[in-house]
Amino acid sequence: MYRFWHRIEHIYWLLLSLFIRCFTRVYKKRILCWSYYYTKYSCNPRYITEYLLKEHSGEFELYWCFNKDVDVSKLPSEIKVVRWRTWKYLLILNSSAFLFTNTRTGLWKSSFVKRKGQRYVMTWHSSMGIKKIEQDAEETLSLSYINEAKYDSSICDLILSGCKFRTEVIKRAFWYDGEILEKGTPRNDILFQDQRELKQHIFTQYNIPQNAKILLYAPTFRKDMGLQYYKFDWDDILTVLEEKFGSPMFIFLRLHPNFCRAGIDISALCQYERVLDMTYYHDMHELLCISDVLVTDYSSSLFDFSLLHKPCFIYATDYESYDRGTYLKLEELPFPLALNNAELLDVISRFDKEKYENELVEFNKRILGSFEAGKACEALYRWMILC
């Protein structure tokens, strides 16, 4: 019965959207954005927005859509906010010339049916990833998602790519044969900028000594949403890190946004004085910028963080049974690999910075073919003005 009324609700909002369209027109300088299904001001849409605000102030009318319970008090004042599934949302949805999202729009969820004069840019939420996605992982996806993804790709005008490897994935797996902008990933532009002020701000906010260093632990999700894959011996890890890098260490725990949406209690993972739960922190890339070491598993943050040439380690306790599959074998990547806590302690203690950097350069040249140069937002702007 719930599913029946849920579908009726979807149909109601879609029909209402089409009705409102009859009384609106498309404004060439109006932009609507959302991130992670209206839950965050983050990721590629955020960095596109802030680039436009800084470099092209006043040129565009910028709207963001959020769920009704999302706090928007800290947004830049130039951004206009609409709430999902309100009349105003439907009005802006149907009158914006550009729509930027980092996930699939979802016809039933967004009520978005593209009209003449609109351009939909799907920025996605990674530059390059190990785990298989979209059609390459079709057996793990629901039929409803596959149908939505195919529809979404059919109305998409542009997808962004951060490297040659990702371009080939888009062509093969995204049910998409349209234009791909091979100029980098907007959210990675920040990695090429000076972030000392940001670091000082975050350290002050969380009472972290200014001489401390940060290990960011940011694994991706599993289909069963279990927490058993992420257990650390925090005492031992911190001891080894401090011996290796010579500074007081703190750990930022950052789980995947899917845990936020599912409302899963992760407090058991961070019951330690110097482990801070940053899962709900608004933007992952700010954390990457100020961190000194990254530990993850199959997350695309590996390749983002490697642009900083800082130590990155793979901690994959379920490598042999991982349910999504991987594009590349973990042992062939330039990042030291550990399958259990003891191995992680070992690879950290034996870390060779020179060897690591040489292997990074070779891997990028031979496998990835990165387009990242800190100019992705600028390239997208140039594409927009030609539309």
PALO-708376 format. One record per residue (C-alpha): residue number from 1; x, y, z; chain; residue in one letter. Coordinates in Angstrom, 3 decimals. Each point is the difference from the previous one (the first is absolute). Layout:
# PALO-708376
(NUM,(X,Y,Z),"A","A")
...
END
This chain:
# PALO-708376
(1,(0.000,0.000,0.000),"A","M")
(2,(2.872,2.393,0.855),"A","Y")
(3,(1.567,-0.506,-3.433),"A","R")
(4,(-3.335,0.674,-1.697),"A","F")
(5,(-0.496,3.345,1.747),"A","W")
(6,(3.678,0.843,-0.456),"A","H")
(7,(-0.401,-0.412,-3.764),"A","R")
(8,(-3.192,2.056,0.029),"A","I")
(9,(1.926,2.773,1.745),"A","E")
(10,(2.728,-0.135,-2.670),"A","H")
(11,(-2.589,0.227,-2.764),"A","I")
(12,(-1.731,2.923,1.689),"A","Y")
(13,(3.219,2.065,0.176),"A","W")
(14,(0.980,-0.888,-3.558),"A","L")
(15,(-3.387,1.080,-1.360),"A","L")
(16,(0.133,3.150,2.076),"A","L")
(17,(3.447,0.764,-1.423),"A","S")
(18,(-1.290,-0.397,-3.552),"A","L")
(19,(-2.971,2.249,0.830),"A","F")
(20,(2.216,2.751,1.438),"A","I")
(21,(2.135,-0.161,-3.127),"A","R")
(22,(-2.923,1.373,-1.997),"A","C")
(23,(0.378,3.312,1.870),"A","F")
(24,(3.798,0.351,-0.003),"A","T")
(25,(2.814,0.672,-2.435),"A","R")
(26,(3.685,-0.911,0.112),"A","V")
(27,(2.336,2.742,1.250),"A","Y")
(28,(3.403,-0.234,-1.701),"A","K")
(29,(1.974,1.082,3.077),"A","K")
(30,(-1.853,-2.062,2.614),"A","R")
(31,(1.720,-3.045,1.541),"A","I")
(32,(-1.406,-2.663,2.326),"A","L")
(33,(2.291,-2.338,1.943),"A","C")
(34,(-0.290,-2.798,2.497),"A","W")
(35,(2.417,-2.487,1.532),"A","S")
(36,(-0.575,-3.527,1.312),"A","Y")
(37,(-3.755,0.188,-0.538),"A","Y")
(38,(-0.592,3.369,1.682),"A","Y")
(39,(1.890,-0.854,3.210),"A","T")
(40,(3.253,1.995,-0.190),"A","K")
(41,(1.663,3.127,-1.321),"A","Y")
(42,(3.004,-1.872,-1.309),"A","S")
(43,(1.895,-1.783,-2.730),"A","C")
(44,(0.244,1.186,-3.603),"A","N")
(45,(-3.145,2.187,-0.032),"A","P")
(46,(1.342,1.928,2.999),"A","R")
(47,(3.351,0.730,-1.614),"A","Y")
(48,(-1.623,1.005,-3.284),"A","I")
(49,(-2.252,2.368,1.965),"A","T")
(50,(2.844,1.571,1.955),"A","E")
(51,(2.112,0.425,-3.118),"A","Y")
(52,(-2.859,1.882,-1.694),"A","L")
(53,(-0.568,2.146,3.094),"A","L")
(54,(3.676,0.938,0.186),"A","K")
(55,(1.000,0.301,-3.641),"A","E")
(56,(-3.298,1.011,-1.633),"A","H")
(57,(-1.870,1.778,2.767),"A","S")
(58,(-3.488,1.098,-0.965),"A","G")
(59,(0.005,-1.737,-3.364),"A","E")
(60,(-2.254,-2.875,1.072),"A","F")
(61,(-3.004,-0.451,2.257),"A","E")
(62,(1.022,-2.911,2.219),"A","L")
(63,(-2.504,-2.283,1.731),"A","Y")
(64,(0.605,-3.039,2.185),"A","W")
(65,(-2.628,-2.556,1.005),"A","C")
(66,(0.032,-1.748,3.399),"A","F")
(67,(-2.266,-2.263,1.991),"A","N")
(68,(-2.132,1.885,2.507),"A","K")
(69,(2.119,-1.033,3.012),"A","D")
(70,(3.423,1.039,-1.386),"A","V")
(71,(1.616,2.975,1.740),"A","D")
(72,(0.891,2.670,-2.569),"A","V")
(73,(1.032,2.769,2.403),"A","S")
(74,(3.672,-0.119,-1.046),"A","K")
(75,(-0.528,0.169,-3.747),"A","L")
(76,(1.454,2.955,-1.926),"A","P")
(77,(-2.541,2.810,0.082),"A","S")
(78,(-0.132,0.196,-3.806),"A","E")
(79,(-1.558,-3.465,-0.239),"A","I")
(80,(-3.781,-0.240,-0.103),"A","K")
(81,(-1.466,-3.055,1.737),"A","V")
(82,(-2.991,-2.079,-1.019),"A","V")
(83,(-1.340,-3.005,1.854),"A","R")
(84,(-0.630,-3.280,-1.732),"A","W")
(85,(-3.582,-0.696,-0.989),"A","R")
(86,(-1.381,3.464,0.427),"A","T")
(87,(-1.668,2.212,-2.581),"A","W")
(88,(3.083,2.205,-0.100),"A","K")
(89,(2.227,-2.985,-0.678),"A","Y")
(90,(-2.125,-1.006,-2.978),"A","L")
(91,(-0.012,3.567,-1.260),"A","L")
(92,(3.800,0.291,0.109),"A","I")
(93,(0.439,-3.552,-1.328),"A","L")
(94,(-1.995,0.848,-3.102),"A","N")
(95,(1.508,3.444,-0.588),"A","S")
(96,(3.747,-0.645,0.467),"A","S")
(97,(2.217,-0.093,-3.055),"A","A")
(98,(2.580,-2.179,1.770),"A","F")
(99,(-0.420,-2.855,2.452),"A","L")
(100,(3.049,-1.383,1.851),"A","F")
(101,(-0.162,-3.148,2.122),"A","T")
(102,(2.608,-2.480,1.234),"A","N")
(103,(-2.369,-2.986,-0.151),"A","T")
(104,(-2.733,-1.203,-2.319),"A","R")
(105,(-2.984,2.347,0.003),"A","T")
(106,(-2.557,-2.794,0.310),"A","G")
(107,(-3.159,0.832,-1.947),"A","L")
(108,(-2.382,-0.956,2.806),"A","W")
(109,(2.045,1.585,2.755),"A","K")
(110,(0.897,3.264,-1.754),"A","S")
(111,(-3.104,0.437,-2.227),"A","S")
(112,(2.448,1.274,-2.628),"A","F")
(113,(-0.960,-0.336,-3.657),"A","V")
(114,(2.429,2.035,-2.074),"A","K")
(115,(-1.491,2.639,-2.268),"A","R")
(116,(1.357,1.986,-2.928),"A","K")
(117,(2.612,2.508,1.114),"A","G")
(118,(1.148,-2.022,3.021),"A","Q")
(119,(3.423,-1.621,0.402),"A","R")
(120,(0.491,-2.810,2.491),"A","Y")
(121,(3.611,-0.567,1.125),"A","V")
(122,(0.619,-3.161,1.994),"A","M")
(123,(3.237,0.665,1.903),"A","T")
(124,(0.024,-3.403,1.779),"A","W")
(125,(1.681,-0.332,3.387),"A","H")
(126,(3.458,-1.316,-0.764),"A","S")
(127,(2.870,0.676,-2.357),"A","S")
(128,(1.153,-3.602,-0.222),"A","M")
(129,(-0.940,-3.020,2.068),"A","G")
(130,(1.106,-3.545,0.618),"A","I")
(131,(-3.424,-1.501,0.608),"A","K")
(132,(-2.103,-0.887,-3.019),"A","K")
(133,(-2.971,2.246,-0.651),"A","I")
(134,(-3.137,0.260,-2.112),"A","E")
(135,(-0.213,-2.587,-2.801),"A","Q")
(136,(3.321,-1.535,1.048),"A","D")
(137,(-1.674,-0.906,3.311),"A","A")
(138,(-3.446,-0.615,-1.442),"A","E")
(139,(-0.548,-3.249,1.885),"A","E")
(140,(0.183,1.900,3.309),"A","T")
(141,(-2.503,2.687,-1.049),"A","L")
(142,(-3.764,-0.068,0.268),"A","S")
(143,(-2.104,0.009,-3.152),"A","L")
(144,(-1.566,3.303,1.049),"A","S")
(145,(3.421,1.639,0.301),"A","Y")
(146,(1.107,-1.347,-3.383),"A","I")
(147,(-3.128,1.368,-1.674),"A","N")
(148,(0.475,3.374,1.681),"A","E")
(149,(3.672,0.089,-0.994),"A","A")
(150,(-0.805,-0.724,-3.632),"A","K")
(151,(-2.619,2.754,-0.043),"A","Y")
(152,(2.353,2.381,1.768),"A","D")
(153,(2.747,-0.585,-2.564),"A","S")
(154,(-2.459,0.544,-2.831),"A","S")
(155,(-0.730,3.564,1.168),"A","I")
(156,(3.556,0.855,1.060),"A","C")
(157,(1.881,2.622,-2.049),"A","D")
(158,(3.436,-0.334,1.564),"A","L")
(159,(1.975,-2.270,2.345),"A","I")
(160,(3.302,1.095,1.533),"A","L")
(161,(3.120,-2.167,-0.030),"A","S")
(162,(3.134,0.243,2.128),"A","G")
(163,(2.184,-2.455,-1.940),"A","C")
(164,(0.206,-2.129,-3.142),"A","K")
(165,(-0.828,-3.126,1.997),"A","F")
(166,(-3.253,1.555,1.274),"A","R")
(167,(-0.932,1.141,-3.529),"A","T")
(168,(0.093,-3.614,-1.162),"A","E")
(169,(-2.157,-1.052,2.968),"A","V")
(170,(-2.566,2.686,-0.864),"A","I")
(171,(-0.138,-1.076,-3.645),"A","K")
(172,(-0.372,-3.662,0.898),"A","R")
(173,(-2.048,-0.033,3.195),"A","A")
(174,(-2.158,3.127,0.289),"A","F")
(175,(-2.510,-0.837,-2.756),"A","W")
(176,(1.177,3.304,-1.483),"A","Y")
(177,(1.258,1.051,-3.420),"A","D")
(178,(-0.003,3.777,0.430),"A","G")
(179,(2.683,2.602,0.601),"A","E")
(180,(2.724,-0.546,2.615),"A","I")
(181,(2.021,2.951,1.276),"A","L")
(182,(3.525,-1.274,0.636),"A","E")
(183,(1.292,2.916,2.058),"A","K")
(184,(0.081,-1.358,3.544),"A","G")
(185,(-2.338,-0.166,2.976),"A","T")
(186,(-1.344,3.277,1.478),"A","P")
(187,(0.363,-1.142,3.602),"A","R")
(188,(3.681,-0.801,-0.612),"A","N")
(189,(0.820,3.595,-0.923),"A","D")
(190,(0.275,0.760,3.724),"A","I")
(191,(2.886,-2.471,0.288),"A","L")
(192,(2.137,2.330,-2.106),"A","F")
(193,(-0.594,2.995,2.292),"A","Q")
(194,(1.559,1.196,3.268),"A","D")
(195,(-2.153,-1.254,2.893),"A","Q")
(196,(1.931,1.143,3.066),"A","R")
(197,(-2.855,2.251,1.089),"A","E")
(198,(-2.501,-2.852,-0.348),"A","L")
(199,(2.230,-2.286,2.071),"A","K")
(200,(0.309,2.542,2.779),"A","Q")
(201,(-3.770,0.492,0.024),"A","H")
(202,(-0.778,-3.726,0.291),"A","I")
(203,(2.691,-0.607,2.612),"A","F")
(204,(-1.410,2.830,2.091),"A","T")
(205,(-3.564,-1.232,-0.427),"A","Q")
(206,(0.896,-3.490,1.255),"A","Y")
(207,(2.597,1.016,2.623),"A","N")
(208,(2.895,-1.675,-1.779),"A","I")
(209,(3.540,1.244,0.782),"A","P")
(210,(1.470,1.931,-2.921),"A","Q")
(211,(3.089,-2.257,-0.068),"A","N")
(212,(-2.076,-3.177,-0.339),"A","A")
(213,(-0.416,-2.104,-3.124),"A","K")
(214,(-3.148,-1.660,-1.292),"A","I")
(215,(-0.666,-3.515,-1.216),"A","L")
(216,(-3.240,-0.007,-1.964),"A","L")
(217,(-1.693,-3.408,-0.001),"A","Y")
(218,(-2.596,0.105,-2.778),"A","A")
(219,(-1.210,-3.409,-1.188),"A","P")
(220,(-2.876,-0.530,-2.389),"A","T")
(221,(-3.236,-1.866,0.768),"A","F")
(222,(-0.917,-3.668,-0.414),"A","R")
(223,(-3.314,-1.220,-1.333),"A","K")
(224,(-0.997,-1.382,3.418),"A","D")
(225,(0.943,3.321,1.691),"A","M")
(226,(1.864,-1.940,2.691),"A","G")
(227,(2.614,1.587,2.267),"A","L")
(228,(2.113,-3.095,0.559),"A","Q")
(229,(2.315,0.897,-2.909),"A","Y")
(230,(1.304,3.185,1.593),"A","Y")
(231,(1.387,-1.036,3.385),"A","K")
(232,(3.355,1.475,0.983),"A","F")
(233,(2.309,-0.428,2.936),"A","D")
(234,(0.219,3.760,0.506),"A","W")
(235,(2.715,-0.145,2.692),"A","D")
(236,(2.412,-1.955,-2.171),"A","D")
(237,(-0.713,2.026,-3.139),"A","I")
(238,(0.606,3.306,1.771),"A","L")
(239,(3.216,-1.287,1.558),"A","T")
(240,(1.409,-1.143,-3.346),"A","V")
(241,(-1.074,3.211,-1.739),"A","L")
(242,(1.664,2.191,2.600),"A","E")
(243,(3.206,-2.044,-0.186),"A","E")
(244,(0.001,0.259,-3.808),"A","K")
(245,(-1.043,3.620,-0.515),"A","F")
(246,(1.247,1.562,3.224),"A","G")
(247,(-3.031,2.031,1.088),"A","S")
(248,(-3.047,-0.422,2.232),"A","P")
(249,(-2.659,-1.764,-2.108),"A","M")
(250,(-3.773,0.264,-0.092),"A","F")
(251,(-2.343,-2.183,-2.031),"A","I")
(252,(-2.959,1.300,-2.002),"A","F")
(253,(-2.533,-2.777,-0.614),"A","L")
(254,(-2.003,0.716,-3.137),"A","R")
(255,(-2.473,-2.669,-1.100),"A","L")
(256,(-1.907,0.075,-3.281),"A","H")
(257,(-3.061,2.351,-0.330),"A","P")
(258,(-2.185,-3.109,-0.359),"A","N")
(259,(0.413,-0.537,3.753),"A","F")
(260,(-1.444,3.467,0.614),"A","C")
(261,(-3.042,-0.721,-2.138),"A","R")
(262,(-0.506,-3.380,1.670),"A","A")
(263,(0.246,1.504,3.504),"A","G")
(264,(2.447,-2.685,1.186),"A","I")
(265,(1.632,0.507,3.408),"A","D")
(266,(3.786,-0.005,-0.473),"A","I")
(267,(0.965,1.193,3.494),"A","S")
(268,(1.563,-3.372,0.838),"A","A")
(269,(2.737,0.680,-2.555),"A","L")
(270,(1.252,3.200,1.580),"A","C")
(271,(-0.005,-0.532,3.750),"A","Q")
(272,(3.485,1.350,0.380),"A","Y")
(273,(1.267,3.402,1.098),"A","E")
(274,(1.870,0.880,-3.191),"A","R")
(275,(-2.474,-1.516,-2.479),"A","V")
(276,(-2.508,2.551,-1.279),"A","L")
(277,(-3.124,-0.995,-1.899),"A","D")
(278,(-0.011,2.158,-3.150),"A","M")
(279,(-2.619,-1.998,-1.898),"A","T")
(280,(-2.423,2.908,0.153),"A","Y")
(281,(2.596,2.649,-0.832),"A","Y")
(282,(-1.400,1.865,-2.980),"A","H")
(283,(2.827,-0.478,-2.487),"A","D")
(284,(2.419,-2.880,-0.461),"A","M")
(285,(2.477,1.992,-2.071),"A","H")
(286,(0.628,2.497,2.755),"A","E")
(287,(1.042,-2.953,2.148),"A","L")
(288,(2.279,-1.315,-2.751),"A","L")
(289,(1.659,3.411,-0.271),"A","C")
(290,(0.996,0.187,3.647),"A","I")
(291,(0.847,-3.679,0.604),"A","S")
(292,(3.535,-1.375,-0.008),"A","D")
(293,(-0.748,-3.693,-0.504),"A","V")
(294,(-2.955,-1.812,-1.578),"A","L")
(295,(-1.179,-3.537,0.721),"A","V")
(296,(-2.866,-1.335,-2.109),"A","T")
(297,(-1.041,-3.108,-1.871),"A","D")
(298,(-1.805,0.230,-3.364),"A","Y")
(299,(-0.799,3.707,0.162),"A","S")
(300,(0.750,2.443,-2.811),"A","S")
(301,(1.598,2.225,2.653),"A","S")
(302,(3.169,-2.023,-0.674),"A","L")
(303,(0.505,1.732,-3.315),"A","F")
(304,(-1.111,3.424,1.203),"A","D")
(305,(2.376,-0.100,2.977),"A","F")
(306,(2.871,-1.241,-2.144),"A","S")
(307,(-0.032,3.374,-1.791),"A","L")
(308,(1.461,1.400,3.240),"A","L")
(309,(2.831,-2.590,-0.078),"A","H")
(310,(-0.677,-0.878,3.618),"A","K")
(311,(0.080,-3.548,1.460),"A","P")
(312,(-3.054,-2.073,-0.810),"A","C")
(313,(-0.616,-3.569,1.220),"A","F")
(314,(-2.603,-2.584,-0.988),"A","I")
(315,(-1.616,-1.904,2.874),"A","Y")
(316,(-2.336,-2.603,-1.507),"A","A")
(317,(-0.973,-2.699,2.475),"A","T")
(318,(-2.476,-1.607,-2.431),"A","D")
(319,(1.984,0.181,-3.235),"A","Y")
(320,(-0.695,-3.627,-0.933),"A","E")
(321,(-3.760,0.335,0.498),"A","S")
(322,(-0.657,3.630,-0.935),"A","Y")
(323,(-3.446,0.103,-1.600),"A","D")
(324,(0.490,2.676,-2.674),"A","R")
(325,(3.126,-1.189,-1.784),"A","G")
(326,(2.956,2.225,-0.910),"A","T")
(327,(1.361,1.410,-3.244),"A","Y")
(328,(3.584,-0.462,1.112),"A","L")
(329,(1.646,-2.481,2.337),"A","K")
(330,(0.853,1.710,3.268),"A","L")
(331,(3.458,-1.543,0.106),"A","E")
(332,(0.801,1.637,-3.373),"A","E")
(333,(-0.729,3.524,1.245),"A","L")
(334,(2.751,2.320,1.283),"A","P")
(335,(-1.651,0.152,3.437),"A","F")
(336,(1.293,-2.366,2.738),"A","P")
(337,(-2.596,-2.734,0.625),"A","L")
(338,(-1.065,-1.573,3.302),"A","A")
(339,(-2.645,-2.691,0.494),"A","L")
(340,(-0.014,0.098,3.793),"A","N")
(341,(1.031,2.221,2.879),"A","N")
(342,(3.446,-1.581,0.425),"A","A")
(343,(0.818,0.493,-3.680),"A","E")
(344,(-1.125,3.620,0.194),"A","L")
(345,(2.388,0.664,2.873),"A","L")
(346,(2.753,-1.627,-2.023),"A","D")
(347,(-0.497,1.944,-3.252),"A","V")
(348,(-0.202,3.298,1.896),"A","I")
(349,(3.224,-0.700,1.891),"A","S")
(350,(1.807,-0.995,-3.225),"A","R")
(351,(-1.380,2.845,-2.156),"A","F")
(352,(2.575,1.320,-2.508),"A","D")
(353,(-0.997,3.468,-1.231),"A","K")
(354,(2.382,0.124,-2.972),"A","E")
(355,(-1.046,-3.424,-1.266),"A","K")
(356,(-3.660,0.907,0.472),"A","Y")
(357,(0.256,3.222,-2.005),"A","E")
(358,(1.885,-1.684,-2.853),"A","N")
(359,(-2.653,-2.707,-0.231),"A","E")
(360,(-2.767,2.629,0.056),"A","L")
(361,(1.496,1.830,-2.974),"A","V")
(362,(0.450,-3.215,-1.970),"A","E")
(363,(-3.533,-1.211,0.820),"A","F")
(364,(-1.553,3.267,-1.126),"A","N")
(365,(1.968,-0.021,-3.245),"A","K")
(366,(-0.597,-3.663,-0.833),"A","R")
(367,(-3.533,-0.626,1.302),"A","I")
(368,(-1.983,3.089,0.990),"A","L")
(369,(0.888,2.860,-2.308),"A","G")
(370,(-1.193,2.735,2.355),"A","S")
(371,(-1.588,3.221,-1.270),"A","F")
(372,(0.166,1.646,3.437),"A","E")
(373,(1.740,3.387,-0.002),"A","A")
(374,(-2.194,2.140,2.250),"A","G")
(375,(-1.926,1.466,-2.978),"A","K")
(376,(-3.101,-2.208,-0.229),"A","A")
(377,(-2.468,2.709,1.069),"A","C")
(378,(1.475,2.459,-2.452),"A","E")
(379,(-0.369,-2.520,-2.839),"A","A")
(380,(-3.615,-0.677,0.920),"A","L")
(381,(-0.740,3.746,0.026),"A","Y")
(382,(1.377,0.290,-3.528),"A","R")
(383,(-2.274,-2.858,-1.073),"A","W")
(384,(-2.997,1.732,1.588),"A","M")
(385,(0.459,3.320,-1.765),"A","I")
(386,(0.083,-1.782,-3.357),"A","L")
(387,(-3.376,-1.696,0.604),"A","C")
END
